[in-house]
Amino acid sequence: MRWLIAAATFTLLGQPVVASAQQGFQLPSGNVLCEVMENALRCEIIEFRFARPAAPKDCDSDWGHAYGIAARGRAQVLCAGDLVVNRGLPRLNYGQRWDGTGVTCQAERSGLRCVNAEGGGLELSRSRLGLF
């Protein structure tokens, strides 16, 4: 699947934000970055210590550093051959929330938690990956 940046309007900290200007966020550590792509949120982690989930046989690209969450369903590990690290994304400070594409994310010092309306989501930090 190829991910493209989607045009959307969402809310960042209670203020409307246009996706073309700020289509995602990064945590203050710079280790986790999330960007709106194909009407979903793609989150990437640069450095991590958790064990990667087993890769499916049909994934011939890199596995275990990129995750997708949409407005419905479970979060997924993405078969992605590249990191789309956009250092120009705004910082989502610890204790702050981001809402967009049917997903709400909360940044904490312990990591990032993103959830959709159906209860699907992810928890991501240097030491932990949780997909639900």
C-alpha positions as CSV (number, residue, x, y, z in Angstrom):
1,M,0.0,0.0,0.0
2,R,1.3,3.4,-0.9
3,W,0.5,6.2,1.6
4,L,-0.1,9.7,0.4
5,I,-0.7,12.8,2.4
6,A,-4.5,13.4,2.7
7,A,-6.0,16.9,2.7
8,A,-8.1,17.4,5.9
9,T,-8.9,19.8,8.6
10,F,-8.5,18.6,12.2
11,T,-8.0,20.1,15.7
12,L,-4.7,20.4,17.5
13,L,-5.0,21.5,21.1
14,G,-8.4,23.0,20.5
15,Q,-7.3,25.1,17.6
16,P,-8.3,24.3,14.0
17,V,-5.3,23.2,11.9
18,V,-5.2,22.8,8.1
19,A,-3.6,19.5,7.2
20,S,-1.5,21.0,4.4
21,A,0.2,23.2,7.0
22,Q,0.3,20.8,9.9
23,Q,-0.7,17.3,8.9
24,G,0.7,15.5,11.9
25,F,3.0,15.9,14.9
26,Q,6.2,14.7,16.6
27,L,6.8,14.0,20.2
28,P,9.3,16.3,22.0
29,S,11.9,13.5,21.9
30,G,11.8,13.5,18.1
31,N,11.7,9.7,18.3
32,V,8.0,9.3,17.4
33,L,6.5,11.1,14.4
34,C,2.9,10.8,13.1
35,E,1.5,12.1,9.8
36,V,-1.9,12.0,8.1
37,M,-1.7,9.8,5.0
38,E,-4.5,8.3,3.0
39,N,-7.1,9.4,5.6
40,A,-5.3,7.5,8.3
41,L,-2.5,8.3,10.8
42,R,0.9,6.8,10.1
43,C,3.2,6.8,13.1
44,E,6.9,5.9,13.0
45,I,9.4,5.2,15.6
46,I,13.1,5.7,14.9
47,E,14.8,4.0,17.9
48,F,13.1,1.2,19.9
49,R,13.9,-1.7,22.2
50,F,10.8,-3.8,21.9
51,A,10.7,-7.0,19.9
52,R,9.3,-6.5,16.4
53,P,6.2,-8.5,15.7
54,A,6.7,-11.3,13.3
55,A,6.6,-10.1,9.7
56,P,4.1,-11.6,7.3
57,K,5.5,-13.7,4.4
58,D,4.2,-11.2,1.8
59,C,6.2,-8.3,3.3
60,D,9.4,-7.9,1.4
61,S,10.2,-4.5,2.9
62,D,11.2,-3.2,6.3
63,W,8.9,-4.2,9.1
64,G,8.3,-3.0,12.7
65,H,8.9,0.7,12.6
66,A,5.7,2.1,11.0
67,Y,2.1,1.7,12.2
68,G,-1.2,2.8,10.8
69,I,-4.4,3.7,12.6
70,A,-7.6,4.8,10.8
71,A,-11.0,5.9,12.1
72,R,-12.2,2.3,12.3
73,G,-10.6,-1.0,13.1
74,R,-7.4,-2.1,14.8
75,A,-4.1,-0.4,14.4
76,Q,-1.7,-2.3,12.2
77,V,2.0,-2.7,11.6
78,L,2.8,-1.4,8.1
79,C,5.0,-3.2,5.6
80,A,7.0,-0.1,4.7
81,G,10.4,0.1,3.0
82,D,11.1,3.6,4.2
83,L,10.7,6.0,7.0
84,V,8.8,9.2,6.2
85,V,10.5,11.3,8.9
86,N,9.2,14.8,8.5
87,R,11.1,16.9,11.0
88,G,9.0,19.9,10.0
89,L,5.9,18.5,11.9
90,P,4.8,20.5,14.9
91,R,5.7,19.2,18.4
92,L,2.9,17.7,20.5
93,N,4.1,18.3,24.0
94,Y,3.7,15.8,26.8
95,G,0.2,16.1,28.3
96,Q,-1.3,17.4,25.1
97,R,-3.8,15.8,22.7
98,W,-4.2,15.7,19.0
99,D,-7.5,15.0,17.2
100,G,-7.8,14.2,13.5
101,T,-8.9,11.6,10.9
102,G,-11.2,10.0,13.5
103,V,-8.2,9.3,15.8
104,T,-7.3,11.0,19.1
105,C,-3.7,10.8,20.3
106,Q,-2.4,11.7,23.8
107,A,1.3,12.4,24.3
108,E,2.9,11.5,27.7
109,R,6.4,11.1,28.9
110,S,5.7,7.3,29.0
111,G,4.9,7.3,25.2
112,L,2.1,7.9,22.8
113,R,-1.4,6.5,22.9
114,C,-3.8,6.9,19.9
115,V,-7.3,5.6,19.8
116,N,-10.2,5.7,17.3
117,A,-14.0,5.8,18.1
118,E,-14.2,2.0,17.8
119,G,-11.6,1.5,20.5
120,G,-8.8,0.4,18.1
121,G,-5.5,2.0,18.7
122,L,-1.8,1.8,19.5
123,E,0.6,2.6,22.4
124,L,4.1,3.4,21.3
125,S,7.3,4.2,23.2
126,R,10.9,3.3,22.9
127,S,10.3,0.2,25.1
128,R,6.7,-0.8,24.3
129,L,4.4,-1.5,21.3
130,G,0.8,-2.2,21.9
131,L,-1.7,-2.6,19.1
132,F,-5.4,-3.1,19.7
